[in-house]
């Protein structure tokens, strides 16, 4: 969305290199956003005006909050535009695990910080599987929803997996059990059933 609106004219060439496997998602994103022709405020405003949540996100968020269930957003994207969408809604308090973006004095992207990378693989950027495991280590049953290539590693370790598009195809190929989804309704019902079930030993 932001690249289509504000990206440098060369961003599609970088995207083609990413799709051809020449660049990682980390490298693709870093290159394109460093050349972004807009400042932070303009990009945040654009996100809030044009982006929206999948259906039933509000119901899922409300149920989790009511029952003290940890809910978070894990993204390989940049934190400022994920947070912009949340800040423009009633969901601003949901934790976001994403790439920390640094800005210069004019508000343009100047650098990145990866706070959720494996120590022995910082070149890969943030790891969604690492965050899933942290919640599991705290005793949580993790329901994970994803639709992209970067979601697959989390799907390999999550307790219950909901997959769409590319992630669904990858799970299918790897023999990982998953439930298809297009919105947040199915996972909301699954969490309700999980909460209503007898305590697990």
Secondary structure as GFF3:
##gff-version 3
##sequence-region A 1 201
A	DSSP	alpha_helix	2	6	.	.	.	ID=ss1
A	DSSP	alpha_helix	11	19	.	.	.	ID=ss2
A	DSSP	alpha_helix	25	34	.	.	.	ID=ss3
A	DSSP	alpha_helix	40	50	.	.	.	ID=ss4
A	DSSP	alpha_helix	57	66	.	.	.	ID=ss5
A	DSSP	beta_strand	72	78	.	.	.	ID=ss6
A	DSSP	alpha_helix	79	87	.	.	.	ID=ss7
A	DSSP	beta_strand	95	103	.	.	.	ID=ss8
A	DSSP	beta_strand	109	113	.	.	.	ID=ss9
A	DSSP	three_ten_helix	122	124	.	.	.	ID=ss10
A	DSSP	alpha_helix	128	137	.	.	.	ID=ss11
A	DSSP	beta_strand	143	146	.	.	.	ID=ss12
A	DSSP	three_ten_helix	149	151	.	.	.	ID=ss13
A	DSSP	alpha_helix	152	157	.	.	.	ID=ss14
A	DSSP	beta_strand	160	163	.	.	.	ID=ss15
A	DSSP	alpha_helix	165	174	.	.	.	ID=ss16
A	DSSP	beta_strand	179	180	.	.	.	ID=ss17
A	DSSP	alpha_helix	185	196	.	.	.	ID=ss18
###
